[in-house]
Amino acid sequence: MAQQFVKAQIKGDKVVVFLKPTCPYCNMAEDVLSKYKFKPGHLVCVDISGRSDMDSVQDYFREITGARTVPRVFIGEQCIGGGSEVSALHRSGKLEAMLTSIEALQ
């Protein structure tokens, strides 16, 4: 069930942030992404903290990304990492190029 849930969320040309609201790295990723003007529906934040299968979701993250922690930020089906990685990509200018490549920005 967790695998199907994650796969359904990351399908398509959007940015998906799996997060827990109390996590400072999740807040960091959201803050960085808020600097960009996304087309409607191209930025999706998914709070996994209340899910009964949260542990299974995080186990699946480990399987597909090598890390079980949140946030897990996906551009399409590619995981670009967590809060620190998103921040570094933004500072280097690479994040904007990645978002432009999937036509997620207005």
C-alpha atoms as an extended CHARMM CRD file, in Angstrom:
* protein
*
       106  EXT
         1         1  MET       CA              0.0000000000        0.0000000000        0.0000000000  PROA      1               0.0000000000
         2         2  ALA       CA              2.7740000000        2.4880000000        0.8810000000  PROA      2               0.0000000000
         3         3  GLN       CA              4.5690000000        1.7690000000       -2.3880000000  PROA      3               0.0000000000
         4         4  GLN       CA              1.4150000000        2.4090000000       -4.4330000000  PROA      4               0.0000000000
         5         5  PHE       CA              0.7220000000        5.6030000000       -2.4680000000  PROA      5               0.0000000000
         6         6  VAL       CA              4.2120000000        7.0350000000       -3.1320000000  PROA      6               0.0000000000
         7         7  LYS       CA              4.2100000000        6.0000000000       -6.8060000000  PROA      7               0.0000000000
         8         8  ALA       CA              0.7990000000        7.6100000000       -7.3370000000  PROA      8               0.0000000000
         9         9  GLN       CA              1.9910000000       10.8740000000       -5.7680000000  PROA      9               0.0000000000
        10        10  ILE       CA              5.2150000000       11.2160000000       -7.7850000000  PROA      10              0.0000000000
        11        11  LYS       CA              3.6340000000       10.3700000000      -11.1240000000  PROA      11              0.0000000000
        12        12  GLY       CA              3.7460000000       13.1880000000      -13.6550000000  PROA      12              0.0000000000
        13        13  ASP       CA              5.5580000000       16.4920000000      -14.1330000000  PROA      13              0.0000000000
        14        14  LYS       CA              5.2950000000       17.9770000000      -10.6600000000  PROA      14              0.0000000000
        15        15  VAL       CA              7.3280000000       18.5300000000       -7.5230000000  PROA      15              0.0000000000
        16        16  VAL       CA              6.2410000000       16.4410000000       -4.5510000000  PROA      16              0.0000000000
        17        17  VAL       CA              7.4840000000       17.0610000000       -1.0240000000  PROA      17              0.0000000000
        18        18  PHE       CA              6.8050000000       14.3120000000        1.5060000000  PROA      18              0.0000000000
        19        19  LEU       CA              7.0560000000       15.9400000000        4.9180000000  PROA      19              0.0000000000
        20        20  LYS       CA              6.1730000000       16.1440000000        8.5770000000  PROA      20              0.0000000000
        21        21  PRO       CA              5.1100000000       19.6500000000        9.6940000000  PROA      21              0.0000000000
        22        22  THR       CA              7.3040000000       19.6480000000       12.8180000000  PROA      22              0.0000000000
        23        23  CYS       CA             10.4970000000       18.7880000000       10.9150000000  PROA      23              0.0000000000
        24        24  PRO       CA             12.9020000000       21.7540000000       10.4860000000  PROA      24              0.0000000000
        25        25  TYR       CA             14.3910000000       20.2750000000        7.2910000000  PROA      25              0.0000000000
        26        26  CYS       CA             10.8790000000       19.9310000000        5.8590000000  PROA      26              0.0000000000
        27        27  ASN       CA             10.2860000000       23.5990000000        6.6660000000  PROA      27              0.0000000000
        28        28  MET       CA             13.6050000000       24.4380000000        4.9760000000  PROA      28              0.0000000000
        29        29  ALA       CA             12.5580000000       22.6380000000        1.7800000000  PROA      29              0.0000000000
        30        30  GLU       CA              9.1460000000       24.3390000000        1.7950000000  PROA      30              0.0000000000
        31        31  ASP       CA             10.7550000000       27.7550000000        2.3500000000  PROA      31              0.0000000000
        32        32  VAL       CA             13.1170000000       27.2860000000       -0.5850000000  PROA      32              0.0000000000
        33        33  LEU       CA             10.3680000000       26.0460000000       -2.8870000000  PROA      33              0.0000000000
        34        34  SER       CA              8.0970000000       28.9470000000       -1.8720000000  PROA      34              0.0000000000
        35        35  LYS       CA             10.5410000000       31.3030000000       -3.6340000000  PROA      35              0.0000000000
        36        36  TYR       CA              9.3680000000       29.9120000000       -6.9950000000  PROA      36              0.0000000000
        37        37  LYS       CA              6.1240000000       30.6490000000       -8.8070000000  PROA      37              0.0000000000
        38        38  PHE       CA              4.6880000000       27.2310000000       -9.6050000000  PROA      38              0.0000000000
        39        39  LYS       CA              1.8820000000       26.5920000000      -12.0430000000  PROA      39              0.0000000000
        40        40  PRO       CA             -1.2440000000       25.3750000000      -10.2230000000  PROA      40              0.0000000000
        41        41  GLY       CA             -0.9030000000       21.7180000000       -9.2670000000  PROA      41              0.0000000000
        42        42  HSD       CA              2.8430000000       21.5130000000       -9.9230000000  PROA      42              0.0000000000
        43        43  LEU       CA              3.9060000000       21.6950000000       -6.2700000000  PROA      43              0.0000000000
        44        44  VAL       CA              2.3570000000       19.1480000000       -3.9360000000  PROA      44              0.0000000000
        45        45  CYS       CA              3.2140000000       18.8610000000       -0.2470000000  PROA      45              0.0000000000
        46        46  VAL       CA              2.2040000000       15.5720000000        1.3400000000  PROA      46              0.0000000000
        47        47  ASP       CA              2.0840000000       15.3600000000        5.1350000000  PROA      47              0.0000000000
        48        48  ILE       CA              2.7850000000       11.7470000000        6.0550000000  PROA      48              0.0000000000
        49        49  SER       CA              2.7440000000       12.2980000000        9.8360000000  PROA      49              0.0000000000
        50        50  GLY       CA             -0.8720000000       11.2030000000       10.3190000000  PROA      50              0.0000000000
        51        51  ARG       CA             -0.7690000000        8.1490000000        8.0670000000  PROA      51              0.0000000000
        52        52  SER       CA             -1.2310000000        4.7340000000        9.6370000000  PROA      52              0.0000000000
        53        53  ASP       CA              1.3800000000        3.3980000000        7.1820000000  PROA      53              0.0000000000
        54        54  MET       CA              3.9080000000        6.1970000000        7.8100000000  PROA      54              0.0000000000
        55        55  ASP       CA              6.6700000000        3.7400000000        8.7760000000  PROA      55              0.0000000000
        56        56  SER       CA              6.0610000000        1.7070000000        5.6270000000  PROA      56              0.0000000000
        57        57  VAL       CA              6.1650000000        4.8810000000        3.5170000000  PROA      57              0.0000000000
        58        58  GLN       CA              9.5010000000        5.8230000000        5.0710000000  PROA      58              0.0000000000
        59        59  ASP       CA             10.8110000000        2.2670000000        4.5890000000  PROA      59              0.0000000000
        60        60  TYR       CA              9.9000000000        2.5810000000        0.9070000000  PROA      60              0.0000000000
        61        61  PHE       CA             11.7500000000        5.9090000000        0.7460000000  PROA      61              0.0000000000
        62        62  ARG       CA             14.8640000000        4.0960000000        1.9770000000  PROA      62              0.0000000000
        63        63  GLU       CA             14.3960000000        1.4330000000       -0.6740000000  PROA      63              0.0000000000
        64        64  ILE       CA             14.1050000000        3.8930000000       -3.5730000000  PROA      64              0.0000000000
        65        65  THR       CA             16.2370000000        6.8370000000       -2.3680000000  PROA      65              0.0000000000
        66        66  GLY       CA             18.7050000000        5.4210000000        0.1260000000  PROA      66              0.0000000000
        67        67  ALA       CA             17.2970000000        7.5720000000        2.9490000000  PROA      67              0.0000000000
        68        68  ARG       CA             14.3110000000        7.0300000000        5.1980000000  PROA      68              0.0000000000
        69        69  THR       CA             14.1360000000       10.5980000000        6.4710000000  PROA      69              0.0000000000
        70        70  VAL       CA             11.8180000000       13.4160000000        5.4780000000  PROA      70              0.0000000000
        71        71  PRO       CA             11.5830000000       15.5550000000        3.5980000000  PROA      71              0.0000000000
        72        72  ARG       CA             11.9140000000       13.5090000000        0.4550000000  PROA      72              0.0000000000
        73        73  VAL       CA             11.6020000000       15.8810000000       -2.4880000000  PROA      73              0.0000000000
        74        74  PHE       CA             10.8120000000       14.4850000000       -5.9150000000  PROA      74              0.0000000000
        75        75  ILE       CA             10.8400000000       16.1820000000       -9.2790000000  PROA      75              0.0000000000
        76        76  GLY       CA              8.7870000000       13.7650000000      -11.2770000000  PROA      76              0.0000000000
        77        77  GLU       CA              9.9900000000       10.3190000000      -10.2380000000  PROA      77              0.0000000000
        78        78  GLN       CA             13.5180000000       11.5390000000       -9.3930000000  PROA      78              0.0000000000
        79        79  CYS       CA             14.3170000000       12.1870000000       -5.7520000000  PROA      79              0.0000000000
        80        80  ILE       CA             16.5180000000       15.2590000000       -5.3840000000  PROA      80              0.0000000000
        81        81  GLY       CA             17.0390000000       14.7490000000       -1.6540000000  PROA      81              0.0000000000
        82        82  GLY       CA             15.9250000000       16.5640000000        1.4570000000  PROA      82              0.0000000000
        83        83  GLY       CA             15.9860000000       20.0950000000        2.8290000000  PROA      83              0.0000000000
        84        84  SER       CA             19.7520000000       20.5980000000        2.6730000000  PROA      84              0.0000000000
        85        85  GLU       CA             19.9820000000       19.2920000000       -0.8840000000  PROA      85              0.0000000000
        86        86  VAL       CA             17.0820000000       21.4380000000       -2.0970000000  PROA      86              0.0000000000
        87        87  SER       CA             18.6830000000       24.4850000000       -0.4910000000  PROA      87              0.0000000000
        88        88  ALA       CA             22.0590000000       23.7310000000       -2.1170000000  PROA      88              0.0000000000
        89        89  LEU       CA             20.4310000000       23.2110000000       -5.5330000000  PROA      89              0.0000000000
        90        90  HSD       CA             18.6460000000       26.5540000000       -5.1490000000  PROA      90              0.0000000000
        91        91  ARG       CA             21.8480000000       28.4090000000       -4.2030000000  PROA      91              0.0000000000
        92        92  SER       CA             23.6940000000       26.9110000000       -7.1840000000  PROA      92              0.0000000000
        93        93  GLY       CA             20.9160000000       27.8610000000       -9.6180000000  PROA      93              0.0000000000
        94        94  LYS       CA             20.3710000000       24.2330000000      -10.5960000000  PROA      94              0.0000000000
        95        95  LEU       CA             16.9480000000       23.9500000000       -8.9540000000  PROA      95              0.0000000000
        96        96  GLU       CA             15.3970000000       26.5810000000      -11.2020000000  PROA      96              0.0000000000
        97        97  ALA       CA             16.7560000000       24.7860000000      -14.2610000000  PROA      97              0.0000000000
        98        98  MET       CA             15.2980000000       21.4930000000      -13.0230000000  PROA      98              0.0000000000
        99        99  LEU       CA             11.8960000000       23.0950000000      -12.4110000000  PROA      99              0.0000000000
       100       100  THR       CA             11.9630000000       24.7830000000      -15.8020000000  PROA      100             0.0000000000
       101       101  SER       CA             12.8050000000       21.4890000000      -17.5170000000  PROA      101             0.0000000000
       102       102  ILE       CA              9.4960000000       19.9750000000      -16.3720000000  PROA      102             0.0000000000
       103       103  GLU       CA              7.6220000000       23.2250000000      -17.1210000000  PROA      103             0.0000000000
       104       104  ALA       CA              6.4930000000       23.5480000000      -13.4940000000  PROA      104             0.0000000000
       105       105  LEU       CA              7.0220000000       27.3250000000      -13.2560000000  PROA      105             0.0000000000
       106       106  GLN       CA              4.7710000000       30.1380000000      -14.4160000000  PROA      106             0.0000000000
